[in-house]
């Protein structure tokens, strides 16, 4: 069983607030990812990291930012939340030492901005 | 830009029946993954397909990959209610970054 944790699971917040979604994994994986998923839709990669101090933007443009100061921790921050940010955010990690290994996903954070 | 297309997007079937979900993708890749998602939950890895002709089976599900046709299939045998979920295929575009299909929402009726 994968050990990747996201907090909070659910968040309802007012427009203009700053929020940070937490993601931690205990598997020692170098590669970590953030995906955004609207209800009933596919996942879109918004950020990824291949290791400490490495962050890149994904395929879907996002106003969020990420940081990777520690291997196990990959938080996502929205400086000023808007209703258009309402979505589910899924964090994942994978082991670069194994070719073709699958990504393991956290439980997700369901964000609602009112 | 890589496109990953699944069909059907919605599938309602009776218990005991067989069916196949198709996943087409638009660029060369030899790494394809199938995931399952239950409502309100995260993604569960089902299959990892790493080469042309790869076939994997787990219970009533069998997945295959044809890299030349850029096609993967997920075959369901003798469906049961517990298989009701949304199934996603995902293609590795490099560096383990995944591009997902739209998902197939499967409902198995008694």
Interface residues (C-beta under 8 A of the other chain):
Chain A: X31 X33 X35 X40 X41 X42 X43 X44 X45 X48 X50 X58 X59 X90 X92 X94 X96 X99 X100 X101 X102 X103 X104 X105 X106 X107 X108 X110
Chain B: X4 X31 X33 X35 X40 X41 X42 X43 X45 X48 X50 X86 X88 X90 X92 X95 X96 X97 X98 X99 X100 X101 X102 X103 X105
